[in-house]
Amino acid sequence: MTIKRWVILLMLFTLVVAACGGGDDDVADTTLAGIDTTEAATDTTEAMVDTTAGTGTTAGTGTTGAPAEGMVAAANCDYGGKISSIEATGESEVVFTLCSPDPAFLAKMAFVPFAIQPAEHLDAMGGSPLDTPIGTGPFMLDNWARGSEIVFTANENYWGDVPAFSTLVFRWAEESTSRILELQSGTADMATNLAASDYATVEGDPNLVLLPDQNPNIFYMGFNNTYPPFDDVRVRQAIAMGIDRQRVIDTFYPTGSEVPTHFTPCSIPNACEGDPWYDFDPEAAQALLAEAGFPDGFETTIFLRDVFRVYLPEPQVVAQELQTQLEENLGITATIEVQESGAFLEANAAGQHDGIHLLGWGADYPHVTNFLDFHFGGENIQFGDAHPEITEPLGEGAATIDEAAAAPIYAEANNAIRELVPMVPIAHGAAADAAVATLEGVNVPPFGAPQFAKMTPASDTLVFVQNAEPISLYCADETDGESLSACEQVLEALYGYDLDGSVIPKLAEECVANEDGTVWTCTLRQGVTFHDGSAFDSADVIASWAAGIDAANPNHVGNTGVFEYFSYLWGGLINAPPAAE
């Protein structure tokens, strides 16, 4: 950014402060070249300030209604979220002001949905760069042949260590055996999420290596309490007692998998405070179901997507097992409906599954808020209407920095989840990936995708086979693991995850909190360029965050328009329209 442009930006920010009072204390083939990044925000006659009905403010630049270069802010914190304001206080400095302390601030920020793209590119794509990501990462998108593969090339101008090979290829296959065959035939270097039945095959092949996956996870049966009979807590409790979870683990999961005592895996601090989950007790379950008016059971649907996951390695056969147990133990007749992955996630996010849905979660960042707040914090409607008995302690826990002080708060939340049964936790799945023995530096981090830039294949191309095709490569508005894995190769956030799961600076040199943890000042890494050659600066940080967190921003478009991670992890969107009565 030129000095002239920065002076203009400061002038615009002054106008914003004068008009709005500042931040309130309460507060498939893509071509990446040819995007002009030198003209934006240099004409003061076209500058404008966009304010939205007293709920927040976003400064814009230019006639396209671009996202804020200087600031995005809520008028106050009455909207219920964590973010009060995000302000560019210098070309290489951004200040995040929070409505309340967040003990997981850096861990959340490191997650790829909060990655940074050029402000001008977001404008040019109308806030929907679904298959044209421009990042700062070690790889650049070369070509996405929909239905076939995605090809990335090494970023020779990467600010960190440049990859040792030139081409990274993502392919996908639903069946674990198909992914193993790719390794054995020499057409792939690494494959993800093996079925338990394939462990022996890998271990018995001297040309392959088994790679344990240590990502904390949960598989659950969910209910939407706005649809009968799941609006009756006794029905949900009956199912919680009427499923033999150990039988599911013993039959379908690899060694090391566990029956959950709590929703969140106990490896995460404060995860297992409170009482453990119900024991298998079909007699008590039948009595509860009869008390609710269903002595002979009822008919329902089991919704799922046929996508292999660490938490659900064999989706359809596990669904059939649960179908059998529901019939045998409770007299509930369930029809299985398999939906396409994207359609399933969209329907689930909209609260449209009127039966039992099978879903799970792999940890995105190392804090209990990642599991509990996302699912039960009040914004996620997959379980229907929120329960204040759960949401209130979660809100308190999410603002408690001290881990020991937070323990009794999470005990209260976990006990409420147990009592109200928005879902039944079925399994913490153990899993493994596999790779050819010649792949050097191979890694499966506990958080985030494999870091291919740190690997060295035997040839100049590394081929990775995952479970399914990405939905899009604009991961600000995606939640599926296949999309996130691909995005992580191209895009970077201010922080990231190291191989051991620790949180480390990426596009920020550091972010430092004030004494009470409500203001974080981030100093940006200098000399970083995007894949299109444009320089990275604070304007890009503001634009990327504004597109996700500000529901009134012109670039708040994305793929689904939901921006789930921005909403769930930060407690809600700025300028979100009022909920329908």
C-alpha positions as CSV (number, residue, x, y, z in Angstrom):
1,M,0.0,0.0,0.0
2,T,1.4,3.4,-1.0
3,I,1.8,6.3,1.6
4,K,-0.8,8.2,-0.3
5,R,-3.3,5.4,-0.1
6,W,-2.6,5.0,3.6
7,V,-3.2,8.7,4.2
8,I,-6.5,8.4,2.4
9,L,-7.4,5.4,4.5
10,L,-6.7,7.4,7.7
11,M,-9.0,10.1,6.4
12,L,-11.7,7.6,5.8
13,F,-11.3,6.1,9.2
14,T,-11.7,9.6,10.7
15,L,-14.9,10.0,8.9
16,V,-16.2,6.7,10.2
17,V,-15.3,7.7,13.8
18,A,-17.1,11.0,13.4
19,A,-20.2,9.4,11.9
20,C,-20.5,6.3,14.1
21,G,-18.6,7.0,17.3
22,G,-15.9,4.5,16.5
23,G,-15.9,1.0,18.0
24,D,-18.3,0.9,21.0
25,D,-16.8,-0.2,24.2
26,D,-19.6,-2.8,24.5
27,V,-19.1,-3.7,22.0
28,A,-12.6,-26.1,-13.2
29,D,-9.8,-24.2,-14.7
30,T,-8.7,-21.0,-13.0
31,T,-6.3,-18.3,-14.0
32,L,-4.8,-16.4,-11.1
33,A,-3.0,-13.8,-13.1
34,G,-4.5,-10.6,-14.5
35,I,-6.1,-9.1,-11.4
36,D,-5.2,-5.5,-11.0
37,T,-4.4,-4.7,-7.4
38,T,-2.9,-1.2,-7.8
39,E,-5.9,1.0,-8.5
40,A,-8.3,0.4,-5.6
41,A,-8.9,3.1,-3.0
42,T,-6.8,5.8,-4.6
43,D,-9.7,8.1,-5.7
44,T,-11.1,10.0,-2.7
45,T,-14.1,11.1,-4.8
46,E,-15.3,7.5,-4.9
47,A,-14.7,6.7,-1.3
48,M,-17.7,6.0,0.9
49,V,-18.7,5.0,4.3
50,D,-21.3,2.3,4.7
51,T,-23.3,2.3,7.9
52,T,-26.1,-0.1,8.7
53,A,-29.0,0.9,10.8
54,G,-27.2,1.3,14.1
55,T,-26.0,-2.3,14.2
56,G,-22.5,-1.8,13.1
57,T,-20.2,-0.1,10.5
58,T,-18.0,-1.1,7.6
59,A,-16.0,1.3,5.7
60,G,-15.9,0.7,2.0
61,T,-13.6,1.9,-0.8
62,G,-14.6,2.4,-4.4
63,T,-17.8,2.1,-6.3
64,T,-18.0,-1.7,-6.0
65,G,-19.0,-1.6,-2.3
66,A,-15.8,-3.2,-1.3
67,P,-15.2,-4.5,2.2
68,A,-13.6,-2.3,4.8
69,E,-10.0,-1.5,4.5
70,G,-10.0,0.4,7.8
71,M,-12.5,-1.2,10.2
72,V,-15.4,-3.5,10.7
73,A,-17.4,-3.0,13.9
74,A,-20.6,-3.7,15.8
75,A,-22.3,-0.7,17.2
76,N,-22.2,-2.5,20.6
77,C,-22.1,-6.0,21.9
78,D,-25.8,-6.5,22.3
79,Y,-25.8,-8.7,19.2
80,G,-24.3,-11.4,21.5
81,G,-21.1,-12.1,19.6
82,K,-17.4,-12.0,20.6
83,I,-16.2,-9.5,18.0
84,S,-16.6,-5.8,18.9
85,S,-14.4,-4.4,16.2
86,I,-11.4,-5.2,13.9
87,E,-9.4,-2.2,13.0
88,A,-6.4,-1.6,10.7
89,T,-4.3,0.8,12.8
90,G,-1.4,0.7,10.4
91,E,-0.3,-0.9,7.2
92,S,1.1,-3.8,9.2
93,E,-1.0,-3.7,12.3
94,V,-4.6,-4.9,13.0
95,V,-6.4,-4.7,16.4
96,F,-9.1,-7.1,17.4
97,T,-11.4,-5.8,20.2
98,L,-13.5,-8.4,21.8
99,C,-16.8,-8.1,23.7
100,S,-15.4,-10.5,26.3
101,P,-12.2,-12.4,26.9
102,D,-11.8,-15.5,24.7
103,P,-9.4,-18.1,26.0
104,A,-9.3,-19.8,22.6
105,F,-8.7,-16.6,20.5
106,L,-5.4,-17.5,18.9
107,A,-6.4,-21.2,18.5
108,K,-9.6,-20.1,16.7
109,M,-7.8,-17.5,14.6
110,A,-5.5,-20.3,13.3
111,F,-8.3,-22.2,11.7
112,V,-8.4,-22.0,7.9
113,P,-11.8,-20.4,7.5
114,F,-10.2,-17.3,8.8
115,A,-7.5,-17.3,6.1
116,I,-6.7,-14.1,4.3
117,Q,-7.3,-13.3,0.6
118,P,-6.7,-10.0,-1.3
119,A,-9.3,-7.4,-0.8
120,E,-9.4,-6.7,-4.5
121,H,-9.9,-10.4,-5.3
122,L,-12.9,-10.7,-3.0
123,D,-14.4,-7.6,-4.7
124,A,-13.7,-9.0,-8.2
125,M,-15.3,-12.3,-7.3
126,G,-18.3,-10.6,-5.7
127,G,-17.5,-12.3,-2.4
128,S,-17.7,-15.8,-3.9
129,P,-14.3,-17.0,-4.9
130,L,-15.4,-20.6,-4.8
131,D,-12.9,-22.1,-7.2
132,T,-10.4,-19.2,-7.5
133,P,-8.6,-19.0,-4.2
134,I,-5.7,-16.6,-4.0
135,G,-3.7,-17.0,-0.9
136,T,-0.2,-16.8,0.5
137,G,0.4,-20.5,1.1
138,P,3.1,-22.8,-0.1
139,F,1.0,-24.0,-3.0
140,M,-1.1,-22.2,-5.6
141,L,-4.2,-23.6,-7.4
142,D,-3.3,-24.6,-11.0
143,N,-6.5,-26.4,-12.1
144,W,-9.6,-28.0,-10.7
145,A,-11.0,-30.6,-13.0
146,R,-14.4,-31.1,-11.3
147,G,-15.1,-34.7,-10.6
148,S,-11.5,-35.8,-11.2
149,E,-8.7,-34.0,-9.4
150,I,-7.3,-30.7,-8.2
151,V,-3.7,-29.7,-9.2
152,F,-1.6,-27.3,-7.2
153,T,1.8,-26.0,-8.0
154,A,4.5,-24.9,-5.6
155,N,4.7,-21.2,-4.7
156,E,8.2,-20.3,-5.5
157,N,7.8,-16.9,-3.8
158,Y,6.5,-18.4,-0.5
159,W,7.6,-16.4,2.5
160,G,8.5,-19.7,4.3
161,D,10.3,-22.8,3.1
162,V,9.4,-23.5,-0.5
163,P,8.2,-27.1,-1.1
164,A,10.8,-29.6,-2.3
165,F,8.5,-30.7,-5.2
166,S,6.6,-28.8,-7.8
167,T,3.2,-30.4,-8.1
168,L,0.6,-31.5,-5.5
169,V,-2.5,-33.4,-6.7
170,F,-5.6,-34.0,-4.7
171,R,-7.9,-36.9,-5.8
172,W,-10.7,-38.7,-4.0
173,A,-12.3,-42.1,-3.6
174,E,-15.2,-43.0,-1.3
175,E,-14.0,-46.5,-0.5
176,S,-11.0,-47.1,1.7
177,T,-10.0,-50.1,-0.4
178,S,-9.8,-47.9,-3.5
179,R,-7.5,-45.5,-1.8
180,I,-5.2,-48.4,-0.6
181,L,-5.1,-49.7,-4.2
182,E,-3.9,-46.3,-5.4
183,L,-1.0,-46.6,-3.0
184,Q,-0.2,-50.2,-3.9
185,S,-0.3,-49.5,-7.6
186,G,2.0,-46.5,-7.3
187,T,-0.5,-43.9,-8.5
188,A,-0.7,-42.2,-5.1
189,D,1.7,-41.3,-2.3
190,M,-0.7,-40.8,0.6
191,A,-4.3,-41.8,1.4
192,T,-6.5,-40.7,4.3
193,N,-8.9,-42.5,6.7
194,L,-8.4,-46.2,6.3
195,A,-11.2,-48.6,7.2
196,A,-10.3,-50.8,10.1
197,S,-10.3,-53.8,7.8
198,D,-7.5,-52.2,5.8
199,Y,-5.1,-51.8,8.6
200,A,-3.7,-55.3,8.2
201,T,-3.2,-54.8,4.5
202,V,-1.1,-51.7,5.1
203,E,0.9,-53.2,7.9
204,G,1.6,-56.3,5.9
205,D,2.9,-54.4,2.9
206,P,6.6,-53.4,3.2
207,N,6.1,-50.6,0.7
208,L,3.5,-48.9,2.8
209,V,3.4,-47.3,6.3
210,L,0.5,-46.9,8.7
211,L,0.0,-43.4,10.1
212,P,-2.1,-43.0,13.3
213,D,-4.5,-40.1,13.2
214,Q,-4.6,-38.4,16.6
215,N,-7.3,-35.8,15.8
216,P,-9.8,-35.7,18.7
217,N,-13.3,-36.5,17.4
218,I,-16.9,-37.5,18.1
219,F,-19.6,-39.4,16.2
220,Y,-23.2,-38.8,17.3
221,M,-26.8,-39.4,16.6
222,G,-28.6,-36.0,16.5
223,F,-32.2,-35.0,17.0
224,N,-34.0,-31.8,16.1
225,N,-36.3,-30.9,19.0
226,T,-38.8,-29.0,16.8
227,Y,-40.0,-32.2,15.2
228,P,-42.2,-34.7,17.1
229,P,-41.6,-37.1,18.7
230,F,-38.1,-35.7,19.3
231,D,-39.7,-32.6,21.0
232,D,-40.2,-34.9,24.0
233,V,-37.0,-35.1,26.1
234,R,-38.1,-38.6,27.3
235,V,-37.9,-39.9,23.7
236,R,-34.4,-38.5,23.4
237,Q,-33.3,-40.0,26.7
238,A,-34.8,-43.4,25.8
239,I,-32.7,-43.5,22.7
240,A,-29.6,-42.5,24.7
241,M,-30.2,-45.5,27.0
242,G,-31.4,-47.8,24.3
243,I,-28.2,-47.9,22.1
244,D,-25.5,-50.4,22.9
245,R,-22.6,-48.1,22.0
246,Q,-19.9,-50.6,23.0
247,R,-21.4,-53.1,20.4
248,V,-21.0,-50.4,17.7
249,I,-17.4,-49.8,18.7
250,D,-16.5,-53.5,18.9
251,T,-18.0,-54.3,15.6
252,F,-17.1,-51.4,13.3
253,Y,-14.3,-49.3,14.8
254,P,-10.5,-50.0,14.9
255,T,-8.6,-50.7,18.0
256,G,-8.1,-47.6,20.2
257,S,-11.6,-46.3,19.6
258,E,-13.7,-45.4,22.7
259,V,-17.2,-45.2,23.9
260,P,-17.6,-41.5,24.9
261,T,-18.2,-40.5,28.5
262,H,-18.8,-37.0,27.3
263,F,-19.3,-35.3,24.0
264,T,-15.8,-33.8,23.9
265,P,-12.8,-36.2,24.0
266,C,-11.1,-36.2,27.4
267,S,-7.7,-35.3,25.9
268,I,-9.0,-31.7,25.7
269,P,-8.8,-29.8,29.0
270,N,-12.2,-29.5,30.9
271,A,-13.9,-31.8,28.3
272,C,-15.0,-34.4,30.8
273,E,-16.1,-32.4,33.7
274,G,-19.5,-33.5,35.0
275,D,-21.4,-36.8,35.1
276,P,-20.6,-39.5,32.5
277,W,-23.2,-40.5,29.8
278,Y,-26.0,-43.0,30.3
279,D,-25.2,-46.7,30.5
280,F,-26.9,-49.1,28.1
281,D,-30.2,-49.9,29.8
282,P,-32.9,-51.1,27.3
283,E,-35.4,-51.8,30.0
284,A,-35.3,-48.3,31.4
285,A,-35.3,-47.0,27.8
286,Q,-38.5,-48.9,27.0
287,A,-40.1,-47.6,30.2
288,L,-39.3,-44.0,29.3
289,L,-40.6,-44.4,25.7
290,A,-43.8,-45.9,27.0
291,E,-44.1,-43.0,29.5
292,A,-43.8,-40.6,26.5
293,G,-46.7,-42.4,24.8
294,F,-44.8,-44.7,22.5
295,P,-44.9,-48.2,24.1
296,D,-44.7,-49.8,20.6
297,G,-42.1,-47.3,19.2
298,F,-42.7,-45.1,16.2
299,E,-41.4,-44.6,12.6
300,T,-38.6,-42.2,11.7
301,T,-35.7,-41.7,9.3
302,I,-32.0,-41.9,9.7
303,F,-30.3,-39.3,7.6
304,L,-26.6,-39.6,6.7
305,R,-24.0,-38.9,4.0
306,D,-21.9,-41.7,2.7
307,V,-18.5,-40.0,3.4
308,F,-15.8,-41.9,5.3
309,R,-14.6,-40.0,8.4
310,V,-12.3,-40.8,11.3
311,Y,-15.4,-40.6,13.6
312,L,-17.5,-42.7,11.2
313,P,-15.4,-45.1,9.1
314,E,-18.2,-47.1,7.6
315,P,-21.3,-44.8,7.4
316,Q,-23.9,-47.1,5.8
317,V,-23.1,-50.2,7.8
318,V,-23.0,-48.3,11.1
319,A,-26.4,-46.8,10.1
320,Q,-27.7,-50.3,9.5
321,E,-26.5,-51.3,13.0
322,L,-28.2,-48.4,14.6
323,Q,-31.3,-49.1,12.6
324,T,-31.2,-52.7,13.9
325,Q,-30.7,-51.6,17.5
326,L,-33.5,-49.1,17.4
327,E,-35.9,-51.8,16.2
328,E,-34.7,-54.5,18.6
329,N,-34.3,-52.4,21.7
330,L,-37.0,-49.8,21.4
331,G,-39.4,-50.9,18.7
332,I,-38.5,-47.8,16.6
333,T,-38.6,-48.5,12.8
334,A,-36.1,-46.3,11.0
335,T,-35.7,-45.9,7.3
336,I,-32.2,-45.0,6.1
337,E,-31.8,-42.1,3.7
338,V,-28.4,-41.4,2.3
339,Q,-27.9,-37.8,1.0
340,E,-25.2,-36.2,-1.1
341,S,-22.6,-34.7,1.3
342,G,-23.2,-31.0,0.4
343,A,-26.9,-31.4,0.4
344,F,-26.8,-33.2,3.7
345,L,-24.7,-30.5,5.4
346,E,-26.9,-27.7,4.0
347,A,-30.1,-29.4,5.2
348,N,-28.6,-30.1,8.6
349,A,-27.4,-26.5,9.0
350,A,-30.9,-25.3,8.1
351,G,-32.4,-27.7,10.7
352,Q,-34.4,-29.6,8.1
353,H,-33.7,-33.2,9.3
354,D,-36.9,-34.3,10.9
355,G,-35.6,-37.7,12.1
356,I,-32.2,-38.9,13.4
357,H,-29.1,-37.5,11.7
358,L,-25.7,-39.1,11.9
359,L,-22.8,-36.7,12.0
360,G,-19.6,-36.1,13.8
361,W,-16.8,-33.7,14.4
362,G,-13.0,-33.7,14.2
363,A,-11.3,-31.0,16.3
364,D,-10.4,-27.8,14.5
365,Y,-8.5,-26.2,17.4
366,P,-7.4,-27.4,20.8
367,H,-10.0,-26.1,23.2
368,V,-13.3,-27.4,24.6
369,T,-15.2,-24.5,23.0
370,N,-14.5,-26.0,19.6
371,F,-16.7,-29.0,20.4
372,L,-19.3,-27.5,22.8
373,D,-19.8,-24.0,21.6
374,F,-20.1,-24.9,17.9
375,H,-22.7,-27.6,18.6
376,F,-24.6,-26.3,21.6
377,G,-23.9,-22.6,21.9
378,G,-27.2,-21.4,20.5
379,E,-26.5,-20.6,16.9
380,N,-26.4,-24.1,15.5
381,I,-30.0,-25.1,14.7
382,Q,-29.3,-28.8,13.8
383,F,-30.7,-29.7,17.2
384,G,-33.6,-27.3,17.0
385,D,-34.3,-24.8,19.7
386,A,-31.4,-23.9,22.0
387,H,-31.5,-24.7,25.7
388,P,-30.5,-21.9,28.0
389,E,-29.4,-24.5,30.6
390,I,-26.7,-25.3,28.1
391,T,-26.0,-22.0,26.4
392,E,-25.7,-19.9,29.5
393,P,-22.8,-21.8,31.1
394,L,-21.2,-22.2,27.8
395,G,-21.2,-18.4,27.4
396,E,-19.6,-18.1,30.8
397,G,-17.0,-20.7,30.1
398,A,-16.1,-19.1,26.8
399,A,-15.2,-15.9,28.7
400,T,-13.2,-17.6,31.4
401,I,-9.5,-17.5,30.8
402,D,-8.4,-19.5,33.8
403,E,-8.7,-23.3,33.1
404,A,-9.3,-24.3,36.7
405,A,-12.0,-21.6,37.2
406,A,-13.7,-22.9,34.0
407,A,-13.9,-26.5,35.2
408,P,-17.2,-26.2,37.3
409,I,-18.8,-24.2,34.5
410,Y,-18.1,-27.0,32.0
411,A,-19.4,-29.5,34.5
412,E,-22.7,-27.6,34.5
413,A,-22.8,-27.5,30.7
414,N,-22.0,-31.2,30.3
415,N,-24.6,-32.2,32.8
416,A,-27.2,-30.1,31.0
417,I,-26.3,-31.8,27.7
418,R,-26.7,-35.2,29.4
419,E,-30.1,-34.3,30.8
420,L,-31.5,-32.7,27.7
421,V,-30.0,-35.1,25.1
422,P,-29.8,-33.0,21.9
423,M,-27.7,-35.9,20.6
424,V,-26.3,-39.3,21.7
425,P,-22.4,-39.5,21.6
426,I,-21.6,-42.9,20.0
427,A,-17.9,-43.0,19.4
428,H,-14.5,-41.4,19.7
429,G,-13.0,-43.0,16.6
430,A,-9.4,-44.1,16.3
431,A,-8.1,-43.9,12.7
432,A,-5.1,-44.0,10.5
433,D,-3.9,-42.7,7.2
434,A,-1.3,-44.5,5.0
435,A,1.5,-43.5,2.7
436,V,4.2,-45.1,0.6
437,A,7.4,-45.8,2.5
438,T,9.4,-43.6,0.1
439,L,7.5,-40.4,1.2
440,E,9.8,-38.5,3.4
441,G,8.6,-36.1,6.1
442,V,5.1,-37.6,6.1
443,N,2.9,-36.2,8.8
444,V,-0.7,-36.4,10.2
445,P,-1.1,-33.4,12.6
446,P,-3.7,-33.6,15.3
447,F,-5.2,-30.3,14.0
448,G,-5.5,-29.3,10.4
449,A,-4.6,-31.1,7.3
450,P,-1.4,-33.0,6.4
451,Q,1.3,-30.4,5.8
452,F,2.4,-31.5,2.3
453,A,4.9,-28.6,2.0
454,K,7.0,-30.4,4.6
455,M,7.1,-33.7,2.7
456,T,9.4,-34.9,0.0
457,P,8.1,-37.5,-2.5
458,A,10.2,-39.8,-4.6
459,S,9.3,-37.8,-7.7
460,D,8.4,-34.2,-8.4
461,T,4.7,-34.8,-7.9
462,L,2.9,-35.8,-4.7
463,V,-0.6,-37.4,-5.1
464,F,-3.0,-37.4,-2.1
465,V,-6.2,-39.4,-2.1
466,Q,-9.0,-38.2,0.3
467,N,-12.6,-39.3,0.9
468,A,-14.5,-36.9,-1.3
469,E,-14.2,-33.9,-3.6
470,P,-14.2,-30.5,-2.0
471,I,-17.4,-28.6,-2.1
472,S,-15.6,-25.3,-2.8
473,L,-12.2,-23.7,-2.1
474,Y,-13.7,-20.7,-0.3
475,C,-13.4,-22.1,3.1
476,A,-14.7,-19.0,4.9
477,D,-18.1,-20.5,4.0
478,E,-17.4,-24.3,4.1
479,T,-17.3,-26.8,6.9
480,D,-16.5,-30.2,5.3
481,G,-13.0,-31.7,5.9
482,E,-12.3,-32.2,2.2
483,S,-12.7,-28.6,1.4
484,L,-10.7,-27.5,4.4
485,S,-7.8,-29.8,3.6
486,A,-7.5,-28.4,0.1
487,C,-7.8,-24.8,1.3
488,E,-5.0,-25.2,3.8
489,Q,-2.5,-25.8,1.0
490,V,-3.3,-22.5,-0.6
491,L,-4.6,-20.2,2.1
492,E,-3.1,-19.0,5.4
493,A,-4.5,-17.2,8.5
494,L,-2.8,-14.9,10.9
495,Y,-1.9,-18.0,13.0
496,G,-1.7,-21.7,12.1
497,Y,-1.0,-25.1,13.7
498,D,2.4,-26.7,14.0
499,L,2.9,-30.5,13.5
500,D,2.4,-31.1,17.2
501,G,-0.9,-29.2,17.3
502,S,0.5,-26.0,18.9
503,V,-0.6,-22.6,17.7
504,I,2.1,-20.6,15.8
505,P,2.3,-17.3,14.0
506,K,1.7,-17.4,10.2
507,L,0.7,-14.1,8.5
508,A,1.1,-12.4,11.8
509,E,4.5,-12.1,13.4
510,E,2.6,-12.0,16.8
511,C,-0.7,-11.1,18.4
512,V,-0.4,-9.7,21.9
513,A,-3.3,-9.3,24.3
514,N,-4.0,-6.5,26.8
515,E,-4.2,-7.4,30.5
516,D,-7.8,-8.6,30.5
517,G,-7.6,-10.4,27.1
518,T,-10.2,-8.2,25.4
519,V,-7.9,-6.4,22.9
520,W,-5.4,-8.2,20.7
521,T,-2.9,-6.3,18.7
522,C,-1.5,-8.2,15.7
523,T,1.7,-7.2,14.0
524,L,1.6,-8.5,10.4
525,R,4.5,-10.3,8.7
526,Q,6.1,-8.0,6.1
527,G,7.3,-8.8,2.6
528,V,4.5,-11.4,2.0
529,T,2.9,-11.5,-1.4
530,F,-0.2,-13.3,-2.6
531,H,-0.2,-15.7,-5.4
532,D,-1.3,-13.0,-7.8
533,G,1.8,-10.9,-6.9
534,S,-0.1,-8.3,-4.8
535,A,1.3,-7.3,-1.4
536,F,-0.3,-8.5,1.8
537,D,-1.3,-5.8,4.3
538,S,-3.9,-4.9,6.9
539,A,-6.5,-4.0,4.3
540,D,-6.6,-7.6,3.2
541,V,-7.1,-8.8,6.8
542,I,-10.0,-6.4,7.3
543,A,-11.6,-7.4,4.0
544,S,-11.4,-11.1,4.6
545,W,-12.8,-10.9,8.1
546,A,-15.5,-8.4,7.1
547,A,-16.7,-10.7,4.3
548,G,-17.3,-13.5,6.9
549,I,-18.2,-11.7,10.1
550,D,-20.4,-8.9,8.8
551,A,-23.7,-10.1,7.4
552,A,-24.3,-6.7,5.8
553,N,-21.0,-6.5,4.0
554,P,-21.3,-6.6,0.2
555,N,-18.9,-9.5,0.0
556,H,-20.8,-11.6,2.6
557,V,-21.9,-14.0,-0.2
558,G,-19.8,-17.2,-0.1
559,N,-21.2,-20.5,-1.2
560,T,-24.1,-21.1,1.2
561,G,-24.1,-17.6,2.7
562,V,-24.2,-19.1,6.2
563,F,-20.5,-18.7,7.1
564,E,-21.0,-21.2,9.9
565,Y,-17.5,-20.9,11.5
566,F,-17.7,-17.1,11.7
567,S,-21.0,-17.4,13.4
568,Y,-20.4,-20.3,15.7
569,L,-16.9,-19.7,16.8
570,W,-17.3,-16.0,17.3
571,G,-20.8,-16.1,18.8
572,G,-22.8,-14.6,15.9
573,L,-22.5,-12.3,12.9
574,I,-22.3,-8.5,13.1
575,N,-25.3,-6.9,11.4
576,A,-27.2,-10.2,11.1
577,P,-30.9,-9.6,10.3
578,P,-33.3,-10.1,13.2
579,A,-34.6,-13.7,13.7
580,A,-38.0,-14.3,12.2
581,E,-40.8,-14.2,14.8
